[in-house]
Amino acid sequence: MTGGLPQTAGAQARREAEVEHLLNGFEEELADWAEAARARGPLEKHQSQIESAVRIIAGALEQLRNLPVAERHRKASELVLDLHHLWDFFRTKLTVRLIPYYQRFLGVADELAWSVYDPVRQAAATVRPALREPPLTFLSRHPVPFATARGSDFEELLTSGRQRTLAGRRASRYLPFPVIGIPWSASHHLPAMLAVAHEAGHHIEDDFDLGQPLRTRLREDAGLAGEREKVWEPWLGEVFADVCATLACGEAYVRTLADALAALPGTGQSAGDYPPPRLRLLVCRAALLTAGTAAPPEVAEKPEASNPYDEEASAVVNALIDAGFRELGGARLTSLIGLRDAAQLTEARLRLRAGLRTNRNDVPGVLAAAALAFFDAPDDYDVQAVGTRAQHEVLSLIPEGPRAASAAEGLLAARDSAAGLDLFNLLDEEAPTS
């Protein structure tokens, strides 16, 4: 009996067939996505991300399929719906990549994030196995770029803003790889993409366990008075991300940040995790000087309305990045992600304004040159289609094959299999039992 109604032989047969359709259809869809991520497939760059997400969802489906028949029939509808809702988080972000315009923009954004993240990943691999999938960028309704860490709760990022059941809400706390959200509007203004380097900095801190070392450096090496250390500590994650983006993209990031901060409403006071805008720019100035690059006009000189704490920006930046990180095999961030041949950007930006390629072979350099061309002359930027041509130039630099190949596939598969079992157990706790 189910819901008080008698189950005829015909109804039972239809129910069995329906459950098979639900399971078979979902498994076939997952297989199609995995195939799209194979070598030379349309999503080969996302192979490690897709394979991880597919293994987790498929593992939960396998647990459902292995239930006794009667129990499987009772629980299948609810469990499959929850799994589809979770999978939709990945499905929507992958599907949009099959639309040519967004495929180009997101491909460039992914490559910028990877160019900042991968050198650190490789350095960290000298200390421990490289099991980390790269960040996935996606277009979001959120008004500013943001990073969501691996293992985070991503319920608010689901299509309807929340999971459909309480068990599903708990299951949405296990994001298998890091993501970077970009406002939809930013896809039409290439300089805004440089913020991806900032968000990649957050994932560097999270994935390679740099949070505690950074706090230790702030406490022991910055020379701040005790009360000032407490002021800076809540800002540390954003400061580190700004430093990473400045090292990776140079003056171009600082100038785009200055414009973004100038457009913010309010009084210029600090907001939550962020230092005051002036202090953020002084942090970037200090990072440029540490990397041996001159600061742009916007931050070359300290603001007229300076205060006694302005010198702290340089002290904090030097404390954070002067020395190598044990977690990265002793490597320094400036050597891993520092912008190469920064002086050559002047020629590169002029070439873009003249309708030519930059002739650079690094993704941050091409995008930085495009952003600087925009600052030089917005009209020329549009007339020469600098943004579009810079995107095509970046795409031409991307090698064939998937990102983040790993020699530890067995460990990855075991990790994802365990995650699939955990996911099923969470959802099964509140699935219908009668």
VOGU-3710 file (C-alpha; in Angstrom, 3 decimals, decimal comma):
1> mtgglpqtag> 0,000/0,000/0,000  1,261/3,526/-0,823  -0,740/6,592/0,183  -3,690/4,340/1,060  -4,308/3,256/-2,549  -4,059/-0,372/-3,694  -1,148/-1,198/-5,985  -2,279/-3,357/-8,854  0,170/-5,464/-10,815  -0,102/-2,979/-13,675
11> aqarreaeve> 0,603/-0,006/-11,396  3,609/-1,759/-9,908  4,990/-2,481/-13,361  4,507/1,123/-14,409  6,168/2,325/-11,238  9,132/0,040/-11,833  9,453/1,289/-15,399  9,186/4,912/-14,257  11,967/4,464/-11,700  14,147/2,842/-14,358
21> hllngfeeel> 13,517/5,822/-16,638  14,552/8,225/-13,875  17,741/6,346/-13,103  18,695/5,390/-16,650  18,040/8,871/-17,983  20,152/10,548/-15,333  22,985/8,033/-15,772  22,929/8,541/-19,534  23,051/12,318/-19,103  26,058/12,037/-16,799
31> adwaeaarar> 27,761/9,743/-19,312  27,144/12,327/-22,057  28,773/15,064/-19,958  31,749/12,842/-19,205  32,091/12,128/-22,934  32,000/15,859/-23,727  34,982/16,278/-21,395  37,107/13,634/-23,120  40,147/14,638/-25,163  39,124/16,761/-28,158
41> gplekhqsqi> 35,599/17,033/-26,792  33,894/20,430/-26,547  34,559/20,587/-22,793  37,939/18,875/-22,580  39,410/21,749/-20,587  36,982/20,911/-17,804  37,722/17,205/-17,690  38,863/17,047/-14,066  35,950/19,178/-12,856  33,311/17,267/-14,823
51> esavriiaga> 34,721/13,875/-13,932  34,734/14,776/-10,250  31,161/16,073/-10,220  29,927/13,152/-12,355  31,574/10,576/-10,107  29,961/12,089/-7,022  26,442/12,240/-8,476  26,809/8,851/-10,194  28,020/7,348/-6,923  24,870/8,530/-5,168
61> leqlrnlpva> 22,724/7,155/-8,004  24,480/3,807/-7,704  23,615/3,647/-4,022  19,996/4,370/-4,877  19,952/1,707/-7,569  21,343/-0,852/-5,123  18,489/-0,432/-2,643  15,934/-3,253/-2,344  13,301/-2,901/-5,055  10,435/-1,749/-2,857
71> erhrkaselv> 12,599/0,790/-1,039  14,052/2,060/-4,309  10,548/2,590/-5,682  9,503/4,581/-2,597  12,542/6,838/-2,506  13,567/7,288/-6,135  11,435/10,301/-7,065  12,554/12,491/-4,162  16,195/11,461/-4,258  16,529/11,883/-8,012
81> ldlhhlwdff> 14,910/15,326/-7,851  17,365/16,437/-5,175  20,278/15,040/-7,157  19,081/16,810/-10,313  18,846/20,066/-8,409  22,405/19,650/-7,166  23,641/18,594/-10,593  21,930/21,618/-12,125  24,510/23,798/-10,388  27,141/22,245/-12,646
91> rtkltvrlip> 24,916/21,640/-15,674  23,964/25,298/-16,144  27,563/26,473/-15,862  28,712/23,937/-18,426  25,810/24,345/-20,850  26,401/28,078/-21,285  29,912/27,195/-22,490  28,376/25,651/-25,590  27,104/29,091/-26,717  29,903/30,616/-28,855
101> yyqrflgvad> 29,973/34,089/-27,289  30,030/32,851/-23,707  32,316/29,976/-24,638  34,910/32,553/-25,691  34,501/34,829/-22,674  34,429/32,041/-20,095  37,293/30,239/-21,803  39,423/33,352/-21,369  38,269/33,840/-17,776  39,041/30,202/-16,958
111> elawsvydpv> 42,486/30,567/-18,465  43,250/33,706/-16,456  42,223/31,946/-13,250  44,321/28,914/-14,229  47,368/31,007/-15,102  47,330/32,456/-11,577  46,349/29,244/-9,793  48,387/26,570/-11,574  51,933/27,798/-10,833  51,037/27,764/-7,137
121> rqaaatvrpa> 49,398/24,366/-7,523  52,538/22,963/-9,101  54,707/24,438/-6,346  52,437/22,926/-3,705  52,696/19,548/-5,465  56,332/19,369/-4,396  55,034/19,085/-0,824  51,886/16,988/-1,304  50,018/15,290/-4,191  48,345/17,645/-6,667
131> lreppltfls> 44,718/16,561/-6,270  43,226/19,978/-6,888  40,844/20,667/-9,779  41,118/24,220/-11,130  38,593/26,953/-10,364  35,572/27,133/-12,661  34,391/30,595/-13,672  30,731/31,255/-14,355  28,399/34,147/-15,039  26,298/35,128/-12,055
141> rhpvpfatar> 23,463/37,434/-11,088  25,607/38,639/-8,160  26,619/42,294/-8,726  30,341/41,830/-8,015  32,826/38,997/-8,632  33,177/36,457/-5,828  34,918/33,205/-4,974  33,326/30,141/-3,395  35,797/27,672/-1,944  36,054/23,948/-2,494
151> gsdfeellts> 33,926/22,163/0,110  31,678/25,191/0,678  27,917/25,366/1,000  26,699/26,422/-2,449  22,966/26,384/-1,783  22,585/30,106/-2,400  24,160/29,626/-5,841  21,557/27,077/-6,932  19,112/28,159/-9,624  16,212/28,897/-7,265
161> grqrtlagrr> 18,451/30,065/-4,460  17,911/27,091/-2,179  17,670/23,326/-2,223  14,222/21,748/-2,378  14,399/19,578/0,770  16,109/19,869/4,126  18,287/16,867/3,331  19,164/18,460/-0,001  20,157/21,642/1,791  22,660/19,720/3,875
171> asrylpfpvi> 23,925/17,979/0,739  24,685/21,302/-0,934  27,513/21,946/1,519  30,085/19,981/-0,448  31,304/21,875/-3,504  33,834/19,534/-5,191  35,948/22,278/-6,789  36,345/26,039/-6,379  34,245/28,458/-8,432  34,500/32,120/-9,385
181> gipwsashhl> 31,345/34,091/-10,088  31,455/36,963/-12,590  28,527/39,377/-13,109  26,755/38,819/-16,417  27,329/42,468/-17,269  31,099/42,039/-16,974  31,088/39,705/-19,969  30,762/42,816/-22,151  33,701/44,731/-20,622  36,978/42,844/-20,785
191> pamlavahea> 38,966/44,974/-18,272  36,522/43,832/-15,577  37,813/40,288/-16,083  41,025/41,141/-14,235  39,026/40,733/-11,014  39,217/36,977/-11,734  42,867/37,137/-10,672  41,760/38,510/-7,300  39,262/35,679/-6,843  41,912/33,134/-7,849
201> ghhieddfdl> 43,981/34,559/-4,992  41,253/33,508/-2,565  41,415/29,952/-3,907  45,199/29,928/-3,586  44,844/30,788/0,093  42,102/28,191/0,647  43,401/25,256/-1,393  47,018/25,425/-0,328  46,464/26,079/3,378  48,001/29,539/3,446
211> gqplrtrlre> 45,499/31,095/5,865  47,366/30,279/9,051  50,824/31,131/7,626  49,470/34,497/6,504  48,065/35,219/9,952  51,376/34,214/11,520  53,264/36,537/9,192  50,927/39,394/9,995  51,425/38,817/13,699  55,182/38,189/13,706
221> daglagerek> 56,625/40,070/10,733  54,507/43,162/10,029  55,576/45,035/13,170  52,049/46,302/13,887  50,903/47,362/17,307  48,556/44,840/18,900  45,381/46,815/18,313  46,356/47,454/14,677  47,041/43,766/14,104  43,440/43,099/15,164
231> vwepwlgevf> 42,257/45,715/12,649  44,167/44,125/9,769  43,431/40,487/10,517  39,796/40,495/9,262  41,062/42,128/6,038  43,816/39,613/5,482  42,025/37,418/2,915  41,065/40,366/0,720  44,506/41,938/1,088  46,172/38,701/0,009
241> advcatlacg> 43,807/38,390/-2,985  44,595/41,978/-4,036  48,307/41,234/-3,744  47,945/38,118/-5,918  46,008/40,009/-8,592  48,501/42,888/-8,545  51,449/40,532/-8,926  49,706/38,670/-11,757  48,287/41,592/-13,751  50,395/44,535/-12,610
251> eayvrtlada> 49,339/48,120/-13,114  46,283/47,077/-15,117  44,643/45,393/-12,124  45,352/48,367/-9,876  43,809/50,798/-12,326  40,687/48,685/-12,836  40,373/48,361/-9,055  40,769/52,130/-8,631  37,937/52,740/-11,109  35,728/50,140/-9,431
261> laalpgtgqs> 36,336/51,652/-5,996  35,682/55,171/-7,274  32,295/54,030/-8,568  31,229/52,593/-5,213  28,573/54,485/-3,250  29,269/55,495/0,330  31,902/57,299/2,270  34,938/55,223/1,414  35,057/53,588/4,826  35,965/49,944/5,227
271> agdyppprlr> 33,218/47,427/4,517  33,373/44,101/6,315  36,328/42,096/5,090  37,732/44,946/2,973  40,119/47,701/4,021  39,073/51,270/3,175  39,458/51,931/-0,568  42,483/54,197/-0,084  44,227/51,529/1,944  43,425/48,860/-0,660
281> llvcraallt> 45,154/50,946/-3,289  48,143/51,474/-1,032  48,352/47,702/-0,599  48,411/47,331/-4,379  51,023/50,076/-4,641  53,214/48,222/-2,174  52,758/44,968/-4,116  53,797/46,692/-7,355  56,900/48,100/-5,714  57,755/44,691/-4,239
291> agtaappeva> 57,530/43,241/-7,745  59,812/46,002/-9,049  57,085/47,777/-11,027  56,283/51,469/-10,911  52,871/52,339/-9,545  50,312/53,897/-11,935  49,397/57,572/-11,568  46,302/56,772/-9,506  48,421/55,397/-6,656  51,947/56,577/-7,458
301> ekpeasnpyd> 51,776/59,123/-4,671  50,056/58,767/-1,365  46,672/60,489/-1,200  46,569/64,011/0,185  44,245/62,830/2,943  46,793/60,358/4,272  46,785/59,165/7,848  49,380/57,748/10,240  48,413/54,203/9,333  49,219/54,434/5,617
311> eeasavvnal> 52,712/53,055/6,175  51,139/49,856/7,459  50,178/48,814/3,925  53,800/48,343/2,888  54,651/46,610/6,153  51,787/44,149/5,741  52,508/43,379/2,084  56,204/42,836/2,780  55,380/40,555/5,689  53,021/38,475/3,548
321> idagfrelgg> 55,146/37,944/0,436  58,794/38,769/1,105  59,637/35,188/2,036  58,781/31,871/0,404  56,064/29,582/1,725  56,925/26,176/3,150  53,516/25,016/1,864  54,705/25,884/-1,668  58,057/24,173/-1,422  59,734/27,405/-0,331
331> arltsliglr> 58,694/29,343/-3,454  57,859/33,060/-3,331  54,644/34,345/-4,853  56,518/36,934/-6,907  58,406/34,152/-8,694  55,310/31,993/-9,179  52,687/34,451/-10,403  54,546/37,712/-10,988  53,785/39,386/-14,327  56,593/38,705/-16,767
341> daaqltearl> 58,185/41,499/-18,814  55,949/44,171/-17,313  57,917/46,906/-19,103  56,934/45,375/-22,456  53,262/46,123/-21,788  53,693/49,628/-23,185  54,486/48,208/-26,611  51,778/45,547/-26,275  49,023/48,045/-25,508  50,107/50,239/-28,447
351> rlraglrtnr> 50,022/47,235/-30,751  46,467/46,465/-29,674  45,421/50,069/-30,288  46,956/49,809/-33,779  44,937/46,685/-34,577  47,830/44,251/-34,040  48,441/41,326/-31,711  50,361/41,967/-28,514  52,886/39,242/-29,407  52,939/38,198/-25,755
361> ndvpgvlaaa> 52,757/34,533/-24,828  51,170/34,892/-21,377  47,470/35,229/-20,634  47,750/37,856/-17,867  50,019/39,941/-20,103  47,559/39,975/-23,021  44,628/40,885/-20,795  46,633/43,492/-18,894  47,662/45,098/-22,198  44,022/45,182/-23,318
371> alaffdapdd> 42,942/46,828/-20,069  45,718/49,411/-20,353  44,686/50,123/-23,951  41,210/50,885/-22,618  42,628/53,302/-20,045  44,761/54,975/-22,703  41,888/55,672/-25,098  38,410/54,135/-24,641  37,365/55,276/-28,122  40,320/53,605/-29,818
381> ydvqavgtra> 39,647/50,526/-27,724  36,171/50,238/-29,221  37,122/51,217/-32,781  39,889/48,614/-32,861  37,746/45,952/-31,122  40,562/45,509/-28,631  38,528/43,412/-26,209  37,425/40,892/-28,818  40,870/40,617/-30,387  42,544/40,182/-27,008
391> qhevlslipe> 40,158/37,343/-26,203  40,990/35,611/-29,477  44,697/36,075/-28,777  44,326/34,472/-25,348  42,397/31,559/-26,817  45,195/30,992/-29,326  47,637/30,573/-26,434  45,689/27,774/-24,749  47,270/24,369/-25,367  45,151/21,396/-26,362
401> gpraasaaeg> 44,105/18,859/-23,776  42,499/19,021/-20,347  43,704/21,154/-17,484  44,964/19,718/-14,227  46,039/16,277/-15,389  46,924/14,203/-12,347  48,955/11,070/-11,804  46,741/10,219/-8,830  43,537/9,218/-10,623  42,966/6,321/-8,221
411> llaardsaag> 43,040/8,665/-5,241  40,700/11,074/-6,985  38,232/8,312/-7,843  38,303/7,023/-4,248  37,741/10,531/-2,910  34,768/11,106/-5,196  33,313/7,665/-4,526  33,348/8,385/-0,798  31,739/11,779/-1,453  29,007/10,094/-3,509
421> ldlfnlldee> 28,251/7,718/-0,653  28,138/10,600/1,830  25,829/12,519/-0,500  23,439/9,562/-0,799  23,387/9,026/2,968  22,538/12,682/3,563  19,668/12,619/1,090  18,459/9,201/2,219  17,992/10,337/5,808  14,740/12,095/4,994
431> apts> 13,571/10,293/1,883  10,016/8,891/2,091  9,828/5,518/3,800  6,238/4,658/3,085
//
